[in-house]
Amino acid sequence: MGLTILVGIVGMLLGAFVAVLIKIAIDRSHEKTAKDRAKKILDDANHEANRVFEETKKDAEAFKREKELEARDDALALKQKQEDDFNRKYDELRQQEKKLRDREIGLDKRYDRIRQSEREHRDKERELRRAQKSIEGKEERLEILVQEKQAQLEKTAGMTRDEAIAILKEELLDKARRQTAEMVKDMRDKAKLEANREAREIIIQAIQRSAADHAAENTVSVVNLPNDDVKGRIIGREGRNIRALEAATGVDIIVDDTPEAVILSSFDPYRRERARIALEKLIQDGRIHPARIEEVVLKADKELEEKIIEFGQNALLEAKVHGVHPELVKYLGRMHYRTSYGQNVLKHSIEVSVLTGLMAIQLGLDAKLARRAGLLHDIGKSIDRDMEGTHVSIGLELAQKYNENKVVQNAITSHHEDTPFTHPISVLVQAADSISGSRPGARRETLEGYIQRMHGLEEIASSFDGVGKVYAIQAGREVRVIVENDKITDALADALAHDCAEKIENELEYPGQIKVTVIREYRAVDHAK
């Protein structure tokens, strides 16, 4: 029994030992397998890393080549731009060089004319000296003849010496007077021809060197729209927006089938420009209703005042005139919106300034003062339709008010020959004004008559009490009268329309018929606080 137990224990120990050996063998096998797997994974990772590295390297090289190409293109573009700039500057230099050459040629021609004139004057002086010497020689010969004739007369005629001297003197004086008169007449005729030739040359040169525009103003402006849908918003519900805009600006707004455009019609360029600015602001803002329209029209008035100052300053720069009073600058700018027989008055004044300055240079006068007088000669036209009096008298008042030079004042009053000329510059201003106004296409009589008729309509309607604003629209076929509601009742509005129409019939000549519309509106305004 004990032996059996011992054998069992030994067997168990041997079994355990064998099991340990087997486990050790299995663990070694697993370890080897794991090492092989780890080695394989490491090899695969190295291979993948090498592949990724190669691909990255290729991408980097491609990116590098791409950037090099872009840099090369940028360099070529920069080089091309520099070449273009160089060519442009080279062309500008060539143009300036050409202008300088032309100016040099002009100066050479003028110098040659001066030399020629000097030679002609020297020739005339030599002729006078020769004539004087000839007269002196004739006088000496005549003296000898007188003495001889005196001796003969004393012998044959029995005259006294004093009587013979008196007869000879009378004969000689008559002959000398005739010769002197003939010489003076010849010299006067030559001087007159020379003066006329020089005057024509000066005026021709001044006209050739002046390059002013002569575009006549029209009576319509076009406002471009982003799309045709905006037309509906401009008209508004039952037309309230377009009526409010026409009432606030005094222009006729035409919304027709013209694609993406609205037409503004008015004889007054100032009103038309104010309406254009206001309408463009409304379209840009998008909020179009009567209250907003009035607000935007007020802003357009301020913006237009700034533009008027800018027009005046640009006119001073173009005419090369400095030191003008700021208020006169505003009046100059207003002339941009004033026409005379279809000719823009500001353009006309600039041209007269340039022509007067050029002629003053040719005659050796003060060119700065001449340009100033030419620019301001029609300054009264900036407000002559708002005040009583001619543009000459109004312009003189403005010049005196802002202490302009006496020569400028005389140029203003004498350019239509209302007063005598007191300075040569005034004569040049009158000549330049005539040249500018008489050029073909510079002026149109029909447009000025049309504008005068429009102003006549507005003046008649404005003459009644209680009238706030008056606008002539529809090419003069309608007059809209906006009255003050606290002074004019509904019943008086009817009477006012009838009286205004009757006064137009009696005082104005016009084709067709004119509609008089009296607008009376009551507004109650309060503020929530």
C-alpha positions as CSV (number, residue, x, y, z in Angstrom):
1,M,0.0,0.0,0.0
2,G,2.8,2.4,0.9
3,L,4.7,1.4,-2.2
4,T,1.7,2.0,-4.3
5,I,1.3,5.5,-2.8
6,L,4.9,6.2,-3.4
7,V,4.7,5.0,-7.0
8,G,1.7,7.2,-7.5
9,I,3.4,10.2,-6.0
10,V,6.5,9.6,-8.3
11,G,4.2,9.3,-11.2
12,M,2.4,12.5,-10.4
13,L,5.8,14.2,-10.1
14,L,6.9,12.9,-13.4
15,G,3.7,13.9,-15.0
16,A,4.0,17.4,-13.5
17,F,7.6,17.6,-14.8
18,V,6.6,16.5,-18.2
19,A,3.7,19.0,-18.2
20,V,6.2,21.8,-17.2
21,L,8.5,20.8,-20.1
22,I,5.6,20.7,-22.5
23,K,4.5,24.1,-21.3
24,I,8.0,25.5,-21.6
25,A,8.2,24.2,-25.2
26,I,4.8,25.7,-26.1
27,D,5.8,29.0,-24.6
28,R,9.0,29.1,-26.6
29,S,7.1,28.2,-29.7
30,H,4.6,31.1,-29.0
31,E,7.5,33.4,-28.3
32,K,9.2,32.6,-31.6
33,T,5.9,33.0,-33.4
34,A,5.3,36.4,-31.8
35,K,8.9,37.5,-32.6
36,D,8.4,36.5,-36.2
37,R,5.1,38.3,-36.4
38,A,6.6,41.4,-34.8
39,K,9.5,41.3,-37.2
40,K,7.0,41.0,-40.1
41,I,5.0,43.9,-38.8
42,L,8.2,46.0,-38.4
43,D,9.3,45.1,-41.9
44,D,5.9,46.0,-43.3
45,A,5.9,49.3,-41.4
46,N,9.4,50.1,-42.7
47,H,8.3,49.3,-46.2
48,E,5.1,51.5,-45.9
49,A,7.2,54.3,-44.4
50,N,9.6,54.1,-47.3
51,R,6.7,54.2,-49.8
52,V,5.1,57.2,-48.1
53,F,8.5,58.9,-47.9
54,E,9.0,58.4,-51.7
55,E,5.5,59.7,-52.4
56,T,5.9,62.7,-50.2
57,K,9.3,63.4,-51.8
58,K,7.6,63.2,-55.3
59,D,4.8,65.6,-54.1
60,A,7.3,68.0,-52.6
61,E,9.3,68.0,-55.9
62,A,6.1,68.6,-57.9
63,F,5.0,71.4,-55.5
64,K,8.5,72.9,-55.8
65,R,8.3,72.8,-59.6
66,E,4.8,74.3,-59.5
67,K,5.9,77.2,-57.2
68,E,9.0,77.7,-59.4
69,L,6.7,78.0,-62.5
70,E,4.4,80.4,-60.6
71,A,7.4,82.5,-59.5
72,R,8.7,82.5,-63.1
73,D,5.2,83.6,-64.3
74,D,5.1,86.4,-61.7
75,A,8.6,87.5,-62.7
76,L,7.6,87.6,-66.3
77,A,4.4,89.5,-65.5
78,L,6.3,92.0,-63.4
79,K,8.8,92.4,-66.2
80,Q,6.0,92.9,-68.7
81,K,4.4,95.5,-66.4
82,Q,7.7,97.3,-66.0
83,E,8.2,97.3,-69.8
84,D,4.6,98.6,-70.3
85,D,5.3,101.4,-67.7
86,F,8.5,102.2,-69.4
87,N,6.8,102.3,-72.8
88,R,4.0,104.5,-71.5
89,K,6.4,106.9,-69.8
90,Y,8.5,106.9,-73.0
91,D,5.4,107.7,-75.0
92,E,4.5,110.5,-72.6
93,L,8.0,111.9,-72.8
94,R,7.8,111.8,-76.6
95,Q,4.5,113.6,-76.6
96,Q,5.9,116.2,-74.2
97,E,8.9,116.5,-76.5
98,K,6.7,117.0,-79.5
99,K,4.7,119.7,-77.6
100,L,7.9,121.4,-76.7
101,R,9.1,121.2,-80.4
102,D,5.8,122.6,-81.6
103,R,6.0,125.4,-79.0
104,E,9.6,126.1,-80.0
105,I,8.5,126.3,-83.7
106,G,5.7,128.7,-82.7
107,L,8.1,130.8,-80.8
108,D,10.5,130.8,-83.7
109,K,7.7,131.9,-86.0
110,R,6.7,134.6,-83.7
111,Y,10.4,135.7,-83.3
112,D,10.7,135.8,-87.1
113,R,7.5,137.9,-87.4
114,I,9.0,140.3,-84.8
115,R,12.2,140.5,-86.7
116,Q,10.3,141.1,-89.9
117,S,8.3,143.8,-88.2
118,E,11.5,145.4,-86.9
119,R,13.0,145.3,-90.4
120,E,9.9,146.9,-91.8
121,H,10.0,149.7,-89.2
122,R,13.7,150.3,-89.9
123,D,12.9,150.5,-93.6
124,K,10.2,153.0,-92.9
125,E,12.6,155.1,-90.8
126,R,15.2,155.0,-93.6
127,E,12.5,156.1,-96.1
128,L,11.5,158.9,-93.8
129,R,15.2,160.0,-93.4
130,R,15.6,159.8,-97.2
131,A,12.4,161.8,-97.7
132,Q,13.6,164.4,-95.1
133,K,17.0,164.7,-96.9
134,S,15.2,165.0,-100.2
135,I,13.0,167.7,-98.8
136,E,16.1,169.5,-97.4
137,G,17.8,169.3,-100.8
138,K,14.7,170.6,-102.5
139,E,14.5,173.4,-100.1
140,E,18.1,174.3,-100.8
141,R,17.5,174.2,-104.6
142,L,14.3,176.2,-104.1
143,E,16.2,178.8,-102.1
144,I,18.7,179.2,-105.0
145,L,15.8,179.4,-107.5
146,V,14.1,181.9,-105.3
147,Q,17.2,184.1,-105.3
148,E,17.6,183.8,-109.1
149,K,13.9,184.4,-109.7
150,Q,14.0,187.3,-107.3
151,A,16.8,188.9,-109.3
152,Q,15.0,188.3,-112.6
153,L,11.8,189.7,-111.2
154,E,13.5,192.7,-109.8
155,K,14.9,193.4,-113.2
156,T,12.0,192.6,-115.5
157,A,8.8,193.0,-113.4
158,G,9.8,195.9,-111.3
159,M,8.6,194.2,-108.1
160,T,10.0,194.8,-104.8
161,R,12.0,192.1,-103.0
162,D,9.3,191.6,-100.3
163,E,6.6,191.1,-102.9
164,A,8.7,188.5,-104.8
165,I,9.5,186.7,-101.6
166,A,5.8,186.5,-100.6
167,I,4.9,185.0,-104.0
168,L,7.7,182.4,-103.9
169,K,6.9,181.4,-100.3
170,E,3.3,180.8,-101.2
171,E,4.2,178.6,-104.1
172,L,6.7,176.7,-102.1
173,L,4.4,176.2,-99.2
174,D,1.6,174.9,-101.4
175,K,4.0,172.4,-103.1
176,A,5.4,171.3,-99.7
177,R,2.0,170.8,-98.3
178,R,0.9,168.7,-101.2
179,Q,4.0,166.5,-100.9
180,T,3.7,166.2,-97.2
181,A,0.0,165.3,-97.3
182,E,0.7,162.6,-99.9
183,M,3.5,161.1,-97.7
184,V,1.4,161.2,-94.6
185,K,-1.5,159.5,-96.4
186,D,0.7,156.7,-97.7
187,M,2.1,156.1,-94.2
188,R,-1.3,156.1,-92.7
189,D,-2.6,153.6,-95.2
190,K,0.4,151.3,-94.7
191,A,0.0,151.6,-90.9
192,K,-3.7,150.8,-91.1
193,L,-3.1,147.7,-93.2
194,E,-0.4,146.5,-90.9
195,A,-2.6,147.1,-87.8
196,N,-5.5,145.1,-89.4
197,R,-3.2,142.3,-90.3
198,E,-1.7,142.1,-86.8
199,A,-5.2,142.2,-85.2
200,R,-6.4,139.4,-87.4
201,E,-3.3,137.4,-86.6
202,I,-3.7,137.8,-82.9
203,I,-7.4,136.8,-82.9
204,I,-6.7,133.8,-85.2
205,Q,-3.9,132.6,-82.9
206,A,-6.1,133.0,-79.8
207,I,-8.9,131.0,-81.4
208,Q,-6.5,128.3,-82.5
209,R,-5.0,127.9,-79.0
210,S,-8.4,127.7,-77.4
211,A,-10.1,124.3,-77.3
212,A,-13.4,124.8,-75.4
213,D,-16.4,122.6,-75.7
214,H,-19.6,123.8,-77.3
215,A,-22.0,121.0,-76.4
216,A,-25.5,122.4,-75.9
217,E,-27.6,121.4,-72.9
218,N,-30.6,119.2,-73.5
219,T,-33.8,119.0,-71.5
220,V,-33.8,115.4,-70.4
221,S,-31.6,113.1,-68.2
222,V,-31.6,109.3,-68.1
223,V,-31.3,107.4,-64.8
224,N,-30.2,103.8,-65.3
225,L,-31.9,101.2,-63.2
226,P,-30.5,97.9,-61.9
227,N,-33.6,96.1,-63.3
228,D,-37.1,96.8,-64.5
229,D,-38.7,95.8,-61.2
230,V,-37.5,99.1,-59.7
231,K,-40.0,100.9,-61.9
232,G,-42.9,99.6,-59.9
233,R,-41.4,100.9,-56.7
234,I,-40.7,104.3,-58.2
235,I,-44.3,104.6,-59.3
236,G,-45.6,103.3,-56.0
237,R,-49.1,102.3,-55.0
238,E,-51.6,104.2,-57.2
239,G,-48.7,106.4,-58.3
240,R,-48.1,108.1,-54.9
241,N,-44.3,107.8,-55.0
242,I,-43.8,109.3,-58.5
243,R,-46.3,112.1,-57.7
244,A,-44.4,112.9,-54.5
245,L,-41.1,112.8,-56.3
246,E,-42.4,115.1,-59.1
247,A,-43.8,117.5,-56.5
248,A,-40.6,117.6,-54.5
249,T,-38.2,118.1,-57.4
250,G,-40.4,119.9,-60.0
251,V,-39.4,117.6,-62.9
252,D,-41.4,115.3,-65.1
253,I,-40.6,111.6,-64.5
254,I,-41.2,109.4,-67.5
255,V,-41.5,105.7,-66.8
256,D,-42.0,104.0,-70.2
257,D,-40.9,100.8,-72.0
258,T,-37.3,101.9,-72.1
259,P,-35.4,98.9,-70.6
260,E,-33.8,99.6,-67.2
261,A,-34.0,103.4,-67.5
262,V,-36.2,106.3,-66.3
263,I,-36.2,109.6,-68.1
264,L,-36.2,113.0,-66.2
265,S,-37.6,115.9,-68.2
266,S,-37.2,119.6,-67.2
267,F,-36.2,122.8,-68.8
268,D,-34.2,123.7,-65.6
269,P,-30.8,121.8,-65.5
270,Y,-30.5,122.5,-61.8
271,R,-33.8,120.8,-61.0
272,R,-33.0,117.9,-63.3
273,E,-29.7,117.3,-61.7
274,R,-31.2,117.5,-58.2
275,A,-33.9,114.9,-59.2
276,R,-31.3,112.6,-60.7
277,I,-29.2,112.6,-57.6
278,A,-32.3,112.0,-55.4
279,L,-33.6,109.2,-57.5
280,E,-30.3,107.5,-57.6
281,K,-30.0,107.7,-53.8
282,L,-33.5,106.3,-53.5
283,I,-32.8,103.4,-55.8
284,Q,-29.6,102.6,-54.0
285,D,-31.3,102.8,-50.6
286,G,-34.3,100.7,-51.7
287,R,-36.7,102.6,-49.4
288,I,-39.0,104.6,-51.7
289,H,-42.0,106.3,-50.1
290,P,-43.2,109.9,-49.8
291,A,-41.6,110.7,-46.5
292,R,-38.3,109.2,-47.5
293,I,-38.4,111.1,-50.8
294,E,-38.6,114.5,-49.2
295,E,-35.7,113.6,-46.9
296,V,-33.5,112.4,-49.8
297,V,-34.4,115.5,-51.9
298,L,-33.0,117.7,-49.1
299,K,-29.8,115.6,-49.0
300,A,-29.6,116.0,-52.8
301,D,-29.8,119.8,-52.4
302,K,-26.8,119.7,-50.0
303,E,-24.8,117.4,-52.3
304,L,-25.6,119.7,-55.3
305,E,-24.3,122.7,-53.4
306,E,-21.0,120.9,-52.9
307,K,-20.9,120.0,-56.7
308,I,-21.6,123.7,-57.5
309,I,-18.5,124.7,-55.5
310,E,-16.5,122.0,-57.2
311,F,-17.6,123.3,-60.6
312,G,-16.6,126.8,-59.7
313,Q,-13.2,125.7,-58.4
314,N,-12.5,123.6,-61.6
315,A,-13.4,126.6,-63.7
316,L,-10.9,128.7,-61.8
317,L,-8.2,126.1,-62.4
318,E,-9.1,125.7,-66.1
319,A,-9.0,129.5,-66.6
320,K,-5.9,129.9,-64.4
321,V,-7.6,132.5,-62.2
322,H,-6.8,132.8,-58.5
323,G,-7.8,134.8,-55.5
324,V,-11.6,134.9,-56.2
325,H,-13.9,135.4,-53.3
326,P,-15.6,132.1,-52.1
327,E,-19.0,133.5,-52.8
328,L,-18.1,134.3,-56.4
329,V,-16.8,130.8,-56.7
330,K,-20.4,129.5,-55.8
331,Y,-21.9,131.9,-58.4
332,L,-19.5,130.6,-61.0
333,G,-20.5,127.0,-60.2
334,R,-24.2,127.8,-60.6
335,M,-23.5,128.9,-64.2
336,H,-22.8,125.2,-65.0
337,Y,-26.6,124.8,-64.7
338,R,-27.4,127.9,-66.8
339,T,-27.6,128.1,-70.6
340,S,-27.8,131.0,-72.9
341,Y,-29.4,130.2,-76.3
342,G,-28.5,126.6,-75.6
343,Q,-24.8,127.3,-74.8
344,N,-23.5,126.4,-71.4
345,V,-22.7,129.7,-69.7
346,L,-19.8,128.4,-67.6
347,K,-18.2,126.8,-70.6
348,H,-18.7,130.0,-72.5
349,S,-17.1,132.1,-69.7
350,I,-14.1,129.8,-69.5
351,E,-13.6,130.1,-73.3
352,V,-13.9,133.9,-73.2
353,S,-11.3,133.9,-70.3
354,V,-8.9,131.8,-72.4
355,L,-9.4,133.9,-75.6
356,T,-9.0,137.2,-73.7
357,G,-5.8,136.0,-71.9
358,L,-4.2,134.8,-75.2
359,M,-5.0,138.1,-77.0
360,A,-3.7,140.1,-74.0
361,I,-0.4,138.2,-74.2
362,Q,-0.1,139.1,-77.9
363,L,-0.7,142.8,-77.1
364,G,1.5,142.9,-74.0
365,L,-1.3,143.5,-71.6
366,D,-1.9,141.9,-68.1
367,A,-2.9,138.3,-69.0
368,K,-4.0,137.4,-65.5
369,L,-6.3,140.4,-65.2
370,A,-7.6,139.7,-68.7
371,R,-8.5,136.1,-67.9
372,R,-10.2,137.2,-64.7
373,A,-12.3,139.7,-66.5
374,G,-13.2,137.2,-69.2
375,L,-14.2,134.6,-66.6
376,L,-16.4,136.9,-64.6
377,H,-18.0,138.9,-67.5
378,D,-21.3,136.9,-67.3
379,I,-21.3,136.3,-63.6
380,G,-24.7,138.0,-63.3
381,K,-26.3,135.2,-65.4
382,S,-25.9,132.8,-62.4
383,I,-28.8,134.6,-60.6
384,D,-30.4,136.8,-63.2
385,R,-33.5,134.6,-63.3
386,D,-34.0,134.9,-59.6
387,M,-33.6,138.7,-59.3
388,E,-34.9,141.8,-61.0
389,G,-32.5,143.4,-63.5
390,T,-30.2,142.4,-66.4
391,H,-27.3,140.1,-66.0
392,V,-25.0,143.1,-66.6
393,S,-26.4,145.1,-63.7
394,I,-26.5,142.1,-61.4
395,G,-22.9,141.1,-62.4
396,L,-21.7,144.7,-61.6
397,E,-23.4,144.5,-58.2
398,L,-21.7,141.2,-57.4
399,A,-18.3,142.5,-58.6
400,Q,-18.6,145.7,-56.5
401,K,-19.8,143.7,-53.5
402,Y,-16.8,141.4,-53.5
403,N,-14.3,144.2,-54.4
404,E,-13.3,143.1,-57.9
405,N,-10.9,145.1,-59.9
406,K,-12.2,148.2,-61.7
407,V,-11.1,146.7,-65.0
408,V,-13.2,143.6,-64.3
409,Q,-16.2,145.8,-63.4
410,N,-15.9,147.8,-66.7
411,A,-15.6,144.5,-68.7
412,I,-18.8,143.3,-67.1
413,T,-20.8,146.5,-67.9
414,S,-19.3,147.1,-71.4
415,H,-19.2,143.7,-73.0
416,H,-22.6,144.4,-74.5
417,E,-21.6,148.1,-75.1
418,D,-24.0,149.3,-72.4
419,T,-21.2,151.6,-71.1
420,P,-18.0,153.0,-72.7
421,F,-14.8,151.0,-72.6
422,T,-12.3,152.4,-70.1
423,H,-9.5,149.8,-70.6
424,P,-8.2,147.8,-73.6
425,I,-8.9,144.5,-71.7
426,S,-12.7,145.4,-71.8
427,V,-12.4,145.6,-75.5
428,L,-10.8,142.2,-75.6
429,V,-13.5,140.7,-73.4
430,Q,-16.2,142.1,-75.8
431,A,-14.4,140.6,-78.8
432,A,-13.9,137.2,-77.1
433,D,-17.5,137.1,-76.1
434,S,-18.7,137.8,-79.6
435,I,-16.3,135.1,-81.0
436,S,-17.5,132.5,-78.5
437,G,-21.2,133.2,-79.0
438,S,-21.0,133.4,-82.8
439,R,-19.2,130.1,-83.5
440,P,-21.3,127.6,-85.6
441,G,-23.3,125.4,-83.3
442,A,-22.5,127.3,-80.1
443,R,-26.0,128.6,-79.5
444,R,-29.5,127.7,-80.4
445,E,-32.3,130.3,-80.4
446,T,-35.2,127.9,-80.0
447,L,-34.0,126.4,-76.7
448,E,-33.6,129.8,-75.1
449,G,-37.1,130.8,-76.2
450,Y,-38.5,127.6,-74.7
451,I,-36.7,128.2,-71.4
452,Q,-38.0,131.7,-71.3
453,R,-41.5,130.5,-71.8
454,M,-41.1,128.0,-68.9
455,H,-39.8,130.7,-66.6
456,G,-42.7,132.9,-67.7
457,L,-45.2,130.2,-66.7
458,E,-43.6,129.9,-63.2
459,E,-43.4,133.6,-62.6
460,I,-47.1,134.1,-63.4
461,A,-48.1,131.3,-61.1
462,S,-45.8,132.5,-58.3
463,S,-47.3,136.0,-58.4
464,F,-50.4,134.9,-56.4
465,D,-50.5,135.0,-52.6
466,G,-50.3,131.8,-50.7
467,V,-48.3,129.9,-53.4
468,G,-45.4,127.9,-52.0
469,K,-43.8,126.2,-55.0
470,V,-44.4,126.3,-58.7
471,Y,-43.1,123.8,-61.3
472,A,-43.7,123.9,-65.1
473,I,-43.6,120.3,-66.4
474,Q,-44.7,118.3,-69.4
475,A,-42.7,120.6,-71.7
476,G,-44.8,123.5,-70.6
477,R,-48.1,121.8,-71.1
478,E,-48.8,121.7,-67.3
479,V,-48.1,124.0,-64.3
480,R,-48.2,122.5,-60.8
481,V,-48.9,125.0,-58.1
482,I,-48.2,123.8,-54.5
483,V,-50.0,126.2,-52.1
484,E,-49.7,126.7,-48.3
485,N,-52.6,124.9,-46.7
486,D,-53.0,127.5,-43.9
487,K,-53.5,130.3,-46.4
488,I,-55.4,128.6,-49.2
489,T,-58.6,126.7,-48.6
490,D,-60.1,124.1,-50.9
491,A,-62.5,126.7,-52.3
492,L,-59.7,129.2,-52.8
493,A,-57.7,126.5,-54.5
494,D,-60.3,126.2,-57.3
495,A,-60.4,130.0,-57.7
496,L,-56.6,130.2,-57.7
497,A,-56.4,127.6,-60.6
498,H,-59.0,129.6,-62.6
499,D,-57.2,133.0,-62.0
500,C,-53.8,131.5,-62.8
501,A,-55.1,130.0,-66.1
502,E,-56.8,133.3,-67.0
503,K,-53.6,135.3,-66.3
504,I,-51.5,132.9,-68.4
505,E,-54.0,133.3,-71.3
506,N,-53.7,137.1,-71.1
507,E,-49.9,137.5,-70.6
508,L,-48.2,134.6,-72.4
509,E,-48.1,133.3,-75.9
510,Y,-47.9,129.5,-76.2
511,P,-49.0,126.6,-78.5
512,G,-51.9,124.3,-77.6
513,Q,-53.3,124.5,-74.0
514,I,-51.7,124.6,-70.6
515,K,-53.1,122.6,-67.6
516,V,-53.0,124.4,-64.2
517,T,-53.0,122.0,-61.2
518,V,-53.2,123.4,-57.7
519,I,-52.1,121.0,-55.0
520,R,-53.2,121.6,-51.4
521,E,-52.1,119.1,-48.8
522,Y,-52.6,119.0,-45.0
523,R,-50.2,117.1,-42.8
524,A,-50.5,116.4,-39.1
525,V,-47.2,115.4,-37.4
526,D,-46.6,114.3,-33.8
527,H,-43.7,112.5,-32.1
528,A,-44.0,109.5,-29.7
529,K,-41.6,110.0,-26.7
